[in-house]
Amino acid sequence: MITVALISGGMYDGLYERLPEFERATGIEVRIGFHGTHPELNAHLEATRAAGYDLVSTHTKYAPSQIEFLAALDNFDFSDFFGSLVELASIGGVPYGVPRNIDLRQLHYRTDLLDSPPATWDGLAALAKELSRAPDRYGIVFTGMESGLFGTFFELAESAGARVFPPSLVAEVNNEGGRWALEFLRDLYASGAAPKEVANWHYDEVHRAFRSGMAAIVSDWPGYYGSYCEESSPVRGRFRIARMPAGPSGRTCCYAGSHTFALTRAGANKPEARLLLEFLTAPDQQAPEARQGSVPVRALVMEQQRAAADPTEAARLELLTASIEKDLIIPPKLPYYPEIEDILWRTVRAAMIGELAIPAALVQIEERIAARVKAHAAAR
């Protein structure tokens, strides 16, 4: 028997429906010992140190903090995977996870409400306020907590000229760019352009809100795209995706990373766990996720997607490729990264909802991150 801990959510759960196929083909039982959102999964793995698990879902930004219990995968066959993603999944030049997808946010907008997507964040804010004047509709929805809110602030601040991860690793946000980013979020929230509930929304809640027709604009992930296009979707045929807006500096930033599957050190000693890892990341499993919208990480699957693409899908893949080449911002590989993310999103949310003054929030971000960087350096 293999015991696994898996991320849950609309973008992920479809793949796990194929686990019985693996069990029938191999005679190996797969026990799902934990199934939860990424924050829940991270907290569970941190608390248990992955004891009792053979394979886990993780992410390139979180794996460095989990290296104590993850196994090196330097003997895995990565020949069909895009090299940049294998590098992203590596720590010190050694892979510690097998890429499942590449996640990058793209702007989704309602074509029945907008003639064209906003080219700048300031333009987006103006449109979102105007569109929210209609009853039962908001101009925009976004993730107002945890990694989603961190990512939005990361995009906004960097596109305005601030630095969230400069060479010193101490955030440089107590400046014009950082102030603009926090003022932007507070204005969207206070103006009613976004529902007050977003302060407690994670990814699935935001996705459901846009899919229901509740909002005109959302920045969302490729894995949700297929759900928007389903026959039962109220926004089917009434939305498009676009490049993320540019900030005051003229720069366009797109928060990104890669979900991965990894073996624990205990699982690395089980041939059965290695078979499951190969199964979950094989082309036959990655292709259905790609058809739902996820960006393929294998060259073979990408070729298949391009060959089968209609004009709309071809344009989407072209846009995603262009954003990958030009716009990605990816957090650095830090063993204490989850603590930095936690400092940022909690402080940003407090400023966004008016619990903390913006000048105080910017000072707090820099001081708390500086203290964490210093503590880590002293402990080495």
Residue pairs with C-beta under 8 A, 6 or more apart in sequence:
1 28
1 29
1 30
1 31
2 28
2 29
2 30
2 31
2 54
2 55
2 267
2 270
2 272
2 273
2 276
3 31
3 32
3 33
3 52
3 53
3 54
4 30
4 31
4 32
4 33
4 53
4 54
4 55
4 56
4 276
5 32
5 33
5 34
5 35
5 41
5 44
5 45
5 50
5 53
5 55
5 56
5 57
6 12
6 16
6 32
6 34
6 35
6 41
6 56
6 57
7 36
7 37
7 38
7 41
7 57
7 259
8 35
8 36
8 37
8 41
9 37
9 203
9 204
10 204
10 207
10 223
10 224
10 227
11 203
11 221
11 223
11 224
11 292
11 294
12 57
12 223
12 259
14 288
14 289
14 292
15 280
15 285
15 288
15 289
16 32
16 35
18 285
19 30
19 32
22 28
22 30
22 275
22 276
22 279
23 29
23 30
26 272
26 275
28 272
28 275
28 276
30 276
33 52
33 53
34 41
34 44
34 53
36 44
37 202
38 59
38 62
38 147
39 146
39 147
39 202
41 56
41 57
42 62
42 338
45 53
45 56
45 58
45 66
45 69
46 65
46 338
49 68
49 69
50 56
50 66
50 69
50 70
50 264
50 266
53 264
53 266
53 267
54 263
54 264
54 266
54 267
54 270
54 272
54 273
54 276
55 261
55 262
55 263
55 264
55 267
55 273
55 276
55 277
55 280
56 70
56 261
56 262
56 264
57 100
57 259
57 260
57 261
57 262
58 66
58 70
58 97
58 259
58 260
58 261
58 262
59 257
59 258
59 259
59 260
60 88
60 89
60 97
60 257
60 258
60 260
60 330
60 333
61 257
61 330
61 331
61 333
61 337
61 341
62 337
62 338
63 70
63 89
63 91
63 96
63 97
63 260
63 262
63 333
64 91
64 333
64 334
64 335
64 337
65 334
65 335
65 336
65 337
65 338
66 262
67 91
67 96
67 335
69 264
69 265
70 96
70 97
70 262
70 263
70 264
70 265
71 96
71 262
71 263
71 264
71 265
71 267
71 268
72 94
72 95
72 96
72 268
73 94
73 95
73 96
73 97
73 98
73 262
73 263
74 94
74 95
76 95
76 98
76 277
78 86
78 95
78 98
80 283
80 298
80 299
80 300
81 98
81 99
81 297
81 298
81 299
82 99
82 297
82 298
82 299
82 302
85 99
85 102
85 258
85 297
86 95
86 99
88 99
88 257
88 258
88 330
89 95
89 96
89 97
89 98
89 99
89 258
89 260
90 96
91 333
96 260
96 262
97 260
97 261
97 262
98 260
98 261
98 262
98 277
98 280
98 281
99 258
99 259
99 260
99 281
99 297
100 258
100 259
100 260
100 261
100 280
100 281
100 286
100 289
100 294
100 297
101 222
101 223
101 258
101 259
101 286
101 289
101 294
101 295
101 296
101 297
102 256
102 257
102 258
102 295
102 297
102 324
103 221
103 222
103 223
103 256
103 257
103 258
103 259
103 295
104 221
104 222
104 254
104 255
104 256
104 295
104 320
104 323
104 324
104 327
104 328
105 151
105 155
105 219
105 220
105 221
105 244
105 254
105 255
105 256
106 219
106 220
106 222
106 241
106 242
106 243
106 244
106 254
106 319
106 320
106 323
107 117
107 118
107 124
107 217
107 218
107 219
107 241
107 242
107 243
107 244
107 245
108 210
108 217
108 218
108 219
108 220
108 228
108 239
108 240
108 241
108 242
109 117
109 118
109 216
109 217
109 239
109 240
109 241
109 242
110 216
110 217
110 235
110 238
110 239
111 238
111 239
111 240
112 238
113 131
113 216
114 127
114 131
114 216
114 217
117 240
117 242
117 243
117 245
118 124
118 126
118 127
118 217
118 245
119 245
119 246
120 245
120 246
120 247
121 156
121 159
121 184
121 245
121 246
121 247
121 248
122 184
122 248
123 245
124 140
124 217
124 245
125 184
125 187
125 188
125 193
127 139
127 216
127 217
128 138
128 139
128 140
128 188
128 193
128 194
128 216
128 217
129 139
129 191
129 192
129 193
130 139
131 137
131 138
131 139
131 193
131 216
131 217
132 138
132 139
132 140
132 191
132 192
132 193
132 194
136 214
137 213
137 214
137 215
137 216
138 192
138 193
138 194
138 195
138 209
138 214
138 215
138 216
139 193
139 194
139 215
139 216
139 217
140 188
140 193
140 194
140 215
140 216
140 217
140 218
141 194
141 195
141 198
141 201
141 206
141 209
141 210
141 214
141 215
141 217
141 218
142 148
142 149
142 152
142 188
142 194
142 198
142 206
142 218
142 219
143 149
143 151
143 152
143 198
143 201
143 202
143 203
143 206
144 189
144 194
144 198
144 199
144 200
144 201
144 349
144 352
145 199
145 200
145 201
145 202
145 345
145 349
146 202
146 341
146 345
147 341
147 345
148 202
148 203
148 206
149 345
149 348
149 349
149 352
150 341
150 344
150 345
150 348
151 255
152 185
152 219
152 255
153 164
153 181
153 182
153 185
153 344
153 345
153 348
154 164
154 253
154 255
154 329
154 331
154 344
155 244
155 247
155 253
155 254
155 255
155 329
156 180
156 181
156 184
156 185
156 247
156 253
157 163
157 164
157 173
157 177
157 178
157 181
158 164
158 177
158 247
158 251
158 253
158 329
159 245
159 246
159 247
159 248
159 249
159 251
159 252
159 253
160 176
160 177
160 178
160 180
160 181
160 247
160 248
160 249
161 175
161 176
161 177
161 247
161 248
161 249
161 251
162 171
162 172
162 173
162 175
162 176
162 177
162 178
162 181
163 171
163 172
163 173
164 171
164 173
164 344
165 171
165 331
165 332
166 172
168 373
169 332
169 334
169 369
169 373
170 366
170 369
170 370
170 373
171 344
171 365
171 366
171 369
172 178
172 366
173 181
173 362
173 365
173 366
174 359
174 362
174 363
174 365
174 366
175 362
177 247
177 248
177 249
178 362
178 365
179 358
179 359
179 362
180 247
180 248
182 348
182 351
182 352
182 358
182 361
182 362
183 358
185 348
185 351
185 352
186 351
186 352
186 353
186 354
186 358
187 193
188 194
189 196
189 198
189 199
189 352
189 353
190 354
194 215
195 209
195 214
197 205
198 206
199 349
199 352
199 353
201 209
203 221
203 224
206 218
206 220
207 218
207 220
207 224
207 227
209 215
209 218
210 218
210 220
210 228
210 235
210 239
211 224
211 227
211 228
211 233
211 234
211 235
212 234
213 234
213 235
219 244
222 293
222 294
222 295
222 320
223 289
223 292
223 293
223 294
224 293
225 241
225 292
225 293
225 316
226 291
226 292
226 293
227 233
227 292
228 235
228 236
228 239
229 236
230 236
241 316
241 319
242 319
243 252
243 319
243 322
243 323
243 327
244 252
244 253
244 254
244 323
244 327
245 252
246 252
247 253
252 326
252 327
253 327
253 329
254 323
254 327
254 328
254 329
255 329
256 324
256 328
256 329
256 330
257 330
257 331
258 297
261 277
261 280
261 281
263 273
263 274
263 277
267 273
267 274
268 274
279 285
283 298
283 300
283 301
283 304
286 294
286 296
286 297
286 298
286 301
287 296
287 301
287 304
287 305
290 296
290 301
290 302
290 304
290 305
291 305
295 320
295 324
296 302
296 305
305 313
305 317
306 314
306 317
309 317
331 337
331 340
331 341
334 340
335 376
336 372
336 376
339 372
340 369
340 372
343 365
343 368
343 369
343 372
344 365
344 369
347 356
347 361
347 364
347 365
347 368
348 361
348 365
350 356
350 361
351 357
351 358
351 361
356 364
